[in-house]
Amino acid sequence: MKCRKELPIAPRLLIYLNKVPDYRLTYCFSFILTLKLLAMILLIAILLFILAAIFGLVLITKVFQNSPRPIGAIIAHGLIAAAGLVLVFICVLRNYEKSPVASFILFLVAALGGFIMFGRDMSKKPIPKGLALIHAGAAAVGLLLLILFVI
């Protein structure tokens, strides 16, 4: 049996959620994701990243005020962003001809910065403001690219 792609198109949220019937993308040795499900995964990822950004704004203001950061906000920010990163990774892993690879790479850079800041925060060391800006900038550009990919 030959391996083939039934629809070699990247999911576009408005088109696939509202106007395209339930076509399926089929790949050899992999499971099947419907286009509607893929679009929903990306929409949920965007919402999670927006929620993580809200927590991130609280945290970055604390960094620039040199005041202690609430541990609950730190953990919520990290877990919500990690959940969004996993969802984007699922879409990239499916290896569609067009996938949000640039967003994924930027979110990985932001995650690396987040791990470094988390470690410094847990060891009660000050967080470098430049690192906080790089972390926020990478995440913001990644979110913007993800939104542009979906529309």
Z-matrix of the N, CA and C atoms (Angstrom, degrees):
N
C 1 1.458
C 2 1.525 1 109.03
N 3 1.306 2 116.52 1 134.72
C 4 1.446 3 121.65 2 -177.88
C 5 1.526 4 111.39 3 -83.10
N 6 1.318 5 114.03 4 146.25
C 7 1.456 6 120.11 5 174.52
C 8 1.522 7 108.34 6 -88.49
N 9 1.326 8 117.10 7 128.38
C 10 1.459 9 119.00 8 -179.34
C 11 1.514 10 110.27 9 -145.33
N 12 1.306 11 114.24 10 159.59
C 13 1.457 12 121.62 11 175.86
C 14 1.523 13 106.63 12 -103.97
N 15 1.317 14 115.54 13 125.24
C 16 1.456 15 117.80 14 179.57
C 17 1.529 16 111.13 15 -76.86
N 18 1.313 17 117.46 16 -38.90
C 19 1.460 18 121.63 17 178.80
C 20 1.523 19 108.69 18 -136.17
N 21 1.317 20 119.27 19 103.89
C 22 1.466 21 120.16 20 -179.39
C 23 1.525 22 112.63 21 -85.84
N 24 1.320 23 116.50 22 54.34
C 25 1.456 24 121.18 23 -174.46
C 26 1.526 25 108.48 24 -121.85
N 27 1.325 26 116.33 25 138.94
C 28 1.462 27 120.22 26 174.34
C 29 1.521 28 108.70 27 -72.67
N 30 1.307 29 117.39 28 145.66
C 31 1.460 30 119.20 29 -179.27
C 32 1.520 31 111.37 30 -68.52
N 33 1.266 32 115.72 31 135.37
C 34 1.460 33 122.37 32 173.96
C 35 1.513 34 105.97 33 -121.19
N 36 1.308 35 115.93 34 119.44
C 37 1.457 36 122.17 35 -166.53
C 38 1.520 37 113.76 36 -53.62
N 39 1.307 38 117.89 37 -53.54
C 40 1.460 39 119.31 38 -173.76
C 41 1.524 40 111.84 39 -66.72
N 42 1.305 41 116.81 40 -38.02
C 43 1.461 42 120.12 41 -178.45
C 44 1.521 43 110.23 42 -69.22
N 45 1.333 44 116.56 43 -50.99
C 46 1.454 45 119.91 44 -171.76
C 47 1.516 46 113.13 45 -74.91
N 48 1.318 47 117.62 46 -32.31
C 49 1.455 48 117.79 47 -179.91
C 50 1.516 49 112.12 48 -73.70
N 51 1.323 50 116.61 49 -30.98
C 52 1.456 51 118.25 50 -171.84
C 53 1.521 52 115.25 51 -111.83
N 54 1.334 53 118.69 52 -29.05
C 55 1.453 54 118.21 53 -167.58
C 56 1.515 55 115.86 54 -121.60
N 57 1.317 56 118.14 55 -14.42
C 58 1.460 57 119.18 56 -175.89
C 59 1.519 58 109.13 57 -102.52
N 60 1.329 59 118.05 58 134.21
C 61 1.458 60 119.11 59 176.10
C 62 1.526 61 110.50 60 -64.58
N 63 1.282 62 115.65 61 172.88
C 64 1.459 63 121.80 62 -172.41
C 65 1.528 64 111.77 63 -76.06
N 66 1.337 65 118.04 64 66.50
C 67 1.456 66 121.70 65 175.35
C 68 1.516 67 108.89 66 -73.45
N 69 1.315 68 116.71 67 158.96
C 70 1.458 69 120.26 68 179.56
C 71 1.512 70 110.27 69 -124.52
N 72 1.332 71 114.98 70 145.80
C 73 1.456 72 121.52 71 173.06
C 74 1.521 73 106.82 72 -98.25
N 75 1.316 74 116.41 73 125.67
C 76 1.452 75 119.81 74 -176.84
C 77 1.520 76 110.09 75 -117.01
N 78 1.313 77 117.39 76 131.36
C 79 1.457 78 123.21 77 176.90
C 80 1.525 79 108.04 78 -127.32
N 81 1.356 80 116.75 79 148.81
C 82 1.452 81 120.55 80 176.40
C 83 1.515 82 110.05 81 -63.22
N 84 1.311 83 116.29 82 140.11
C 85 1.461 84 124.42 83 174.49
C 86 1.529 85 112.67 84 57.29
N 87 1.279 86 118.57 85 30.75
C 88 1.456 87 120.29 86 175.95
C 89 1.518 88 108.77 87 -142.71
N 90 1.320 89 114.49 88 164.50
C 91 1.457 90 117.38 89 179.65
C 92 1.519 91 110.13 90 -82.48
N 93 1.303 92 114.90 91 170.50
C 94 1.473 93 121.46 92 -174.39
C 95 1.526 94 109.19 93 -101.80
N 96 1.305 95 115.35 94 129.37
C 97 1.462 96 120.93 95 173.13
C 98 1.519 97 108.16 96 -114.61
N 99 1.286 98 117.03 97 130.55
C 100 1.454 99 118.40 98 175.08
C 101 1.517 100 108.63 99 -76.79
N 102 1.302 101 115.85 100 156.46
C 103 1.459 102 119.73 101 178.79
C 104 1.520 103 111.44 102 -63.86
N 105 1.319 104 116.37 103 -36.03
C 106 1.461 105 119.48 104 178.51
C 107 1.521 106 110.52 105 -64.87
N 108 1.318 107 117.41 106 -41.05
C 109 1.457 108 120.69 107 178.95
C 110 1.518 109 110.65 108 -65.58
N 111 1.309 110 117.15 109 -41.03
C 112 1.457 111 121.00 110 178.89
C 113 1.520 112 111.02 111 -63.25
N 114 1.316 113 116.93 112 -42.27
C 115 1.460 114 120.60 113 177.70
C 116 1.528 115 110.67 114 -64.46
N 117 1.322 116 116.95 115 -39.17
C 118 1.463 117 120.22 116 178.07
C 119 1.527 118 111.06 117 -66.23
N 120 1.330 119 117.56 118 -37.52
C 121 1.460 120 120.73 119 177.71
C 122 1.519 121 110.05 120 -60.85
N 123 1.328 122 116.85 121 -44.59
C 124 1.463 123 119.97 122 179.68
C 125 1.525 124 111.77 123 -67.80
N 126 1.318 125 117.46 124 -36.54
C 127 1.464 126 120.34 125 177.53
C 128 1.529 127 110.17 126 -64.77
N 129 1.314 128 117.54 127 -43.77
C 130 1.468 129 120.81 128 178.07
C 131 1.526 130 110.40 129 -63.73
N 132 1.331 131 116.88 130 -39.17
C 133 1.467 132 120.41 131 177.83
C 134 1.524 133 110.46 132 -61.52
N 135 1.327 134 117.14 133 -42.88
C 136 1.464 135 120.73 134 178.90
C 137 1.522 136 110.38 135 -61.83
N 138 1.323 137 117.05 136 -44.73
C 139 1.468 138 120.23 137 179.57
C 140 1.528 139 111.19 138 -63.57
N 141 1.327 140 116.93 139 -39.89
C 142 1.466 141 119.74 140 177.69
C 143 1.525 142 111.34 141 -64.36
N 144 1.326 143 117.10 142 -41.75
C 145 1.458 144 119.57 143 178.96
C 146 1.532 145 111.78 144 -66.54
N 147 1.320 146 117.83 145 -34.96
C 148 1.468 147 120.32 146 176.50
C 149 1.522 148 109.97 147 -65.64
N 150 1.324 149 117.02 148 -42.45
C 151 1.464 150 120.65 149 177.35
C 152 1.529 151 110.67 150 -63.88
N 153 1.340 152 116.77 151 -41.80
C 154 1.469 153 120.17 152 177.14
C 155 1.527 154 110.63 153 -63.53
N 156 1.326 155 117.12 154 -35.28
C 157 1.461 156 120.67 155 178.83
C 158 1.527 157 111.51 156 -65.56
N 159 1.311 158 116.97 157 -35.10
C 160 1.470 159 120.06 158 177.60
C 161 1.528 160 110.02 159 -63.35
N 162 1.339 161 116.12 160 -46.50
C 163 1.462 162 119.59 161 175.39
C 164 1.530 163 110.35 162 -62.78
N 165 1.322 164 116.59 163 -37.22
C 166 1.456 165 121.19 164 -179.82
C 167 1.517 166 112.43 165 -64.11
N 168 1.322 167 117.25 166 -36.90
C 169 1.467 168 120.08 167 177.24
C 170 1.517 169 111.34 168 -63.38
N 171 1.325 170 116.31 169 -39.65
C 172 1.468 171 120.09 170 176.08
C 173 1.526 172 109.72 171 -61.71
N 174 1.328 173 116.16 172 -44.60
C 175 1.462 174 120.20 173 -176.51
C 176 1.525 175 112.48 174 -69.04
N 177 1.326 176 117.83 175 -40.85
C 178 1.469 177 118.99 176 -177.04
C 179 1.531 178 110.99 177 -70.46
N 180 1.328 179 117.86 178 -30.15
C 181 1.460 180 118.63 179 174.33
C 182 1.524 181 110.65 180 -66.01
N 183 1.317 182 116.69 181 -37.11
C 184 1.475 183 120.24 182 176.62
C 185 1.526 184 110.98 183 -66.31
N 186 1.333 185 117.34 184 -36.68
C 187 1.467 186 120.69 185 178.52
C 188 1.525 187 109.87 186 -63.64
N 189 1.322 188 117.56 187 -45.09
C 190 1.460 189 120.67 188 -178.10
C 191 1.523 190 112.89 189 -74.85
N 192 1.325 191 117.74 190 -19.64
C 193 1.464 192 121.04 191 174.87
C 194 1.526 193 111.39 192 -89.20
N 195 1.335 194 116.75 193 -2.39
C 196 1.470 195 122.94 194 -176.69
C 197 1.526 196 112.37 195 54.81
N 198 1.324 197 115.64 196 36.59
C 199 1.463 198 120.54 197 177.36
C 200 1.532 199 108.56 198 -110.24
N 201 1.320 200 116.47 199 160.35
C 202 1.468 201 119.01 200 -178.48
C 203 1.532 202 111.78 201 -65.10
N 204 1.309 203 114.81 202 142.70
C 205 1.450 204 121.21 203 179.03
C 206 1.526 205 109.94 204 -91.89
N 207 1.342 206 117.92 205 136.61
C 208 1.467 207 119.80 206 178.99
C 209 1.530 208 110.59 207 -67.43
N 210 1.315 209 117.04 208 128.45
C 211 1.456 210 121.63 209 -176.27
C 212 1.530 211 111.44 210 -63.84
N 213 1.320 212 117.38 211 -32.26
C 214 1.465 213 120.38 212 178.07
C 215 1.519 214 111.75 213 -63.48
N 216 1.324 215 116.35 214 -41.66
C 217 1.467 216 120.45 215 178.71
C 218 1.523 217 110.61 216 -68.43
N 219 1.335 218 116.82 217 -36.83
C 220 1.465 219 120.61 218 178.68
C 221 1.521 220 110.42 219 -62.63
N 222 1.321 221 115.96 220 -48.33
C 223 1.470 222 120.16 221 -177.41
C 224 1.524 223 110.72 222 -68.81
N 225 1.331 224 117.85 223 -42.24
C 226 1.467 225 120.49 224 178.49
C 227 1.530 226 110.12 225 -61.52
N 228 1.335 227 116.88 226 -44.73
C 229 1.460 228 121.42 227 179.19
C 230 1.527 229 110.60 228 -58.38
N 231 1.313 230 116.63 229 -47.32
C 232 1.463 231 120.74 230 -178.00
C 233 1.514 232 113.10 231 -66.58
N 234 1.323 233 117.22 232 -44.41
C 235 1.471 234 120.02 233 -177.96
C 236 1.527 235 112.16 234 -68.59
N 237 1.319 236 116.46 235 -40.03
C 238 1.470 237 119.67 236 179.56
C 239 1.526 238 110.16 237 -66.83
N 240 1.332 239 116.56 238 -43.84
C 241 1.469 240 119.71 239 178.51
C 242 1.530 241 110.83 240 -65.34
N 243 1.321 242 117.61 241 -37.97
C 244 1.469 243 120.70 242 178.57
C 245 1.529 244 110.94 243 -64.27
N 246 1.324 245 116.66 244 -38.47
C 247 1.466 246 119.85 245 177.31
C 248 1.524 247 110.78 246 -63.69
N 249 1.330 248 116.93 247 -42.66
C 250 1.465 249 120.50 248 176.32
C 251 1.517 250 111.81 249 -63.15
N 252 1.332 251 116.62 250 -39.64
C 253 1.464 252 121.08 251 179.05
C 254 1.529 253 111.38 252 -63.46
N 255 1.317 254 116.62 253 -39.24
C 256 1.473 255 120.16 254 177.54
C 257 1.523 256 110.71 255 -63.69
N 258 1.310 257 117.12 256 -40.66
C 259 1.469 258 119.97 257 179.31
C 260 1.523 259 111.85 258 -65.44
N 261 1.334 260 116.85 259 -40.90
C 262 1.468 261 119.40 260 177.00
C 263 1.534 262 109.56 261 -66.46
N 264 1.328 263 116.40 262 -38.09
C 265 1.464 264 120.52 263 178.55
C 266 1.531 265 111.06 264 -61.61
N 267 1.314 266 117.57 265 -37.55
C 268 1.470 267 120.88 266 177.15
C 269 1.525 268 109.91 267 -59.73
N 270 1.318 269 116.83 268 -43.51
C 271 1.465 270 120.18 269 -179.90
C 272 1.523 271 111.80 270 -68.03
N 273 1.329 272 117.15 271 -38.86
C 274 1.465 273 120.31 272 178.42
C 275 1.526 274 109.84 273 -70.09
N 276 1.320 275 116.70 274 -38.47
C 277 1.463 276 121.88 275 -178.61
C 278 1.521 277 112.17 276 -63.01
N 279 1.307 278 117.32 277 -30.00
C 280 1.463 279 121.09 278 179.98
C 281 1.529 280 110.90 279 -66.49
N 282 1.331 281 116.56 280 -14.34
C 283 1.462 282 123.24 281 173.63
C 284 1.529 283 112.78 282 58.24
N 285 1.303 284 116.04 283 45.09
C 286 1.451 285 119.14 284 173.96
C 287 1.519 286 108.46 285 -69.85
N 288 1.293 287 115.73 286 160.19
C 289 1.461 288 119.45 287 -179.22
C 290 1.524 289 111.32 288 -58.14
N 291 1.289 290 115.92 289 -35.56
C 292 1.454 291 120.25 290 175.10
C 293 1.524 292 106.74 291 -124.86
N 294 1.292 293 115.38 292 118.83
C 295 1.464 294 120.11 293 176.61
C 296 1.522 295 107.87 294 -139.97
N 297 1.322 296 117.24 295 162.24
C 298 1.467 297 120.42 296 -175.14
C 299 1.534 298 112.70 297 -77.45
N 300 1.324 299 117.39 298 59.43
C 301 1.459 300 121.76 299 -176.49
C 302 1.528 301 110.98 300 -66.74
N 303 1.324 302 118.12 301 -42.31
C 304 1.465 303 120.83 302 -179.46
C 305 1.525 304 110.62 303 -61.39
N 306 1.320 305 116.89 304 -43.01
C 307 1.461 306 120.53 305 176.95
C 308 1.518 307 110.78 306 -61.25
N 309 1.327 308 115.72 307 -43.86
C 310 1.457 309 120.33 308 -179.09
C 311 1.524 310 111.41 309 -61.08
N 312 1.319 311 117.40 310 -43.38
C 313 1.465 312 121.02 311 -179.92
C 314 1.531 313 110.42 312 -64.56
N 315 1.320 314 116.89 313 -42.96
C 316 1.465 315 119.63 314 178.45
C 317 1.527 316 111.60 315 -64.89
N 318 1.326 317 116.60 316 -38.40
C 319 1.466 318 119.09 317 176.64
C 320 1.529 319 111.32 318 -66.86
N 321 1.330 320 117.59 319 -32.84
C 322 1.463 321 120.13 320 175.34
C 323 1.528 322 110.93 321 -65.99
N 324 1.327 323 117.24 322 -41.32
C 325 1.473 324 121.03 323 176.46
C 326 1.527 325 109.41 324 -61.44
N 327 1.322 326 116.56 325 -44.08
C 328 1.463 327 120.64 326 178.67
C 329 1.532 328 110.78 327 -63.83
N 330 1.327 329 117.04 328 -39.24
C 331 1.461 330 120.35 329 179.41
C 332 1.528 331 111.02 330 -65.25
N 333 1.329 332 116.82 331 -39.83
C 334 1.455 333 120.05 332 177.39
C 335 1.533 334 110.41 333 -61.70
N 336 1.310 335 116.49 334 -45.80
C 337 1.465 336 119.80 335 175.62
C 338 1.515 337 112.15 336 -61.23
N 339 1.324 338 116.43 337 -37.95
C 340 1.464 339 120.62 338 177.97
C 341 1.519 340 112.23 339 -64.72
N 342 1.338 341 117.27 340 -40.59
C 343 1.467 342 120.26 341 177.18
C 344 1.528 343 110.93 342 -62.59
N 345 1.325 344 116.40 343 -42.23
C 346 1.468 345 120.10 344 179.47
C 347 1.532 346 110.22 345 -63.82
N 348 1.327 347 116.45 346 -44.75
C 349 1.466 348 119.29 347 179.77
C 350 1.524 349 111.39 348 -66.00
N 351 1.339 350 117.06 349 -37.64
C 352 1.459 351 120.30 350 178.29
C 353 1.529 352 110.29 351 -62.73
N 354 1.326 353 116.53 352 -44.28
C 355 1.459 354 119.98 353 178.57
C 356 1.516 355 112.24 354 -62.38
N 357 1.322 356 116.79 355 -41.55
C 358 1.473 357 120.34 356 178.86
C 359 1.521 358 110.24 357 -67.29
N 360 1.316 359 116.68 358 -37.21
C 361 1.461 360 119.97 359 -179.81
C 362 1.527 361 110.84 360 -68.05
N 363 1.327 362 116.88 361 -39.98
C 364 1.465 363 120.18 362 -179.62
C 365 1.531 364 111.56 363 -69.59
N 366 1.327 365 117.18 364 -28.17
C 367 1.468 366 119.87 365 177.84
C 368 1.530 367 111.57 366 -92.67
N 369 1.323 368 116.43 367 11.75
C 370 1.470 369 123.72 368 176.51
C 371 1.530 370 113.44 369 61.14
N 372 1.333 371 116.68 370 27.69
C 373 1.466 372 121.25 371 175.00
C 374 1.522 373 108.36 372 -92.66
N 375 1.330 374 117.46 373 151.73
C 376 1.477 375 118.89 374 178.72
C 377 1.533 376 110.59 375 -68.81
N 378 1.315 377 114.38 376 147.52
C 379 1.464 378 120.00 377 179.57
C 380 1.525 379 108.43 378 -92.12
N 381 1.339 380 117.71 379 126.15
C 382 1.463 381 119.77 380 178.05
C 383 1.532 382 110.95 381 -63.32
N 384 1.308 383 115.39 382 131.33
C 385 1.469 384 119.87 383 -177.83
C 386 1.530 385 111.69 384 -64.58
N 387 1.316 386 117.12 385 -33.95
C 388 1.462 387 120.45 386 177.44
C 389 1.517 388 111.87 387 -63.54
N 390 1.337 389 116.28 388 -40.60
C 391 1.461 390 120.10 389 177.71
C 392 1.524 391 110.87 390 -64.25
N 393 1.336 392 116.07 391 -39.84
C 394 1.469 393 119.74 392 178.16
C 395 1.529 394 110.59 393 -63.51
N 396 1.336 395 116.88 394 -38.74
C 397 1.468 396 120.07 395 178.82
C 398 1.531 397 111.81 396 -69.13
N 399 1.333 398 117.07 397 -40.34
C 400 1.472 399 120.00 398 177.35
C 401 1.521 400 110.28 399 -63.66
N 402 1.335 401 116.14 400 -43.32
C 403 1.462 402 121.13 401 178.10
C 404 1.529 403 110.77 402 -58.92
N 405 1.322 404 116.46 403 -50.01
C 406 1.466 405 120.77 404 -178.81
C 407 1.516 406 111.43 405 -66.33
N 408 1.324 407 117.15 406 -40.87
C 409 1.465 408 120.68 407 -179.29
C 410 1.516 409 112.42 408 -64.94
N 411 1.332 410 116.58 409 -44.55
C 412 1.465 411 119.92 410 179.02
C 413 1.526 412 110.73 411 -62.68
N 414 1.324 413 116.09 412 -42.10
C 415 1.466 414 119.55 413 179.96
C 416 1.531 415 111.36 414 -67.24
N 417 1.331 416 116.94 415 -40.35
C 418 1.467 417 119.96 416 -179.14
C 419 1.525 418 111.38 417 -66.58
N 420 1.324 419 117.17 418 -43.70
C 421 1.471 420 119.84 419 178.66
C 422 1.532 421 110.07 420 -66.97
N 423 1.339 422 116.50 421 -38.90
C 424 1.471 423 119.62 422 176.51
C 425 1.517 424 112.16 423 -60.86
N 426 1.328 425 116.54 424 -41.55
C 427 1.467 426 120.59 425 177.95
C 428 1.524 427 110.74 426 -65.76
N 429 1.309 428 116.73 427 -43.20
C 430 1.468 429 120.27 428 178.31
C 431 1.529 430 111.12 429 -60.66
N 432 1.329 431 116.51 430 -44.99
C 433 1.471 432 119.63 431 178.51
C 434 1.531 433 111.55 432 -64.33
N 435 1.321 434 116.73 433 -36.98
C 436 1.466 435 120.17 434 178.33
C 437 1.531 436 110.89 435 -65.66
N 438 1.317 437 116.67 436 -41.96
C 439 1.470 438 120.09 437 177.78
C 440 1.528 439 109.88 438 -64.19
N 441 1.332 440 117.20 439 -43.57
C 442 1.472 441 119.90 440 178.55
C 443 1.518 442 111.23 441 -65.15
N 444 1.310 443 117.79 442 -33.57
C 445 1.472 444 120.74 443 177.38
C 446 1.528 445 110.99 444 -64.09
N 447 1.319 446 115.61 445 -40.27
C 448 1.465 447 119.57 446 -176.38
C 449 1.519 448 112.15 447 -73.84
N 450 1.333 449 118.20 448 -36.98
C 451 1.461 450 118.96 449 178.01
C 452 1.484 451 108.98 450 -89.80
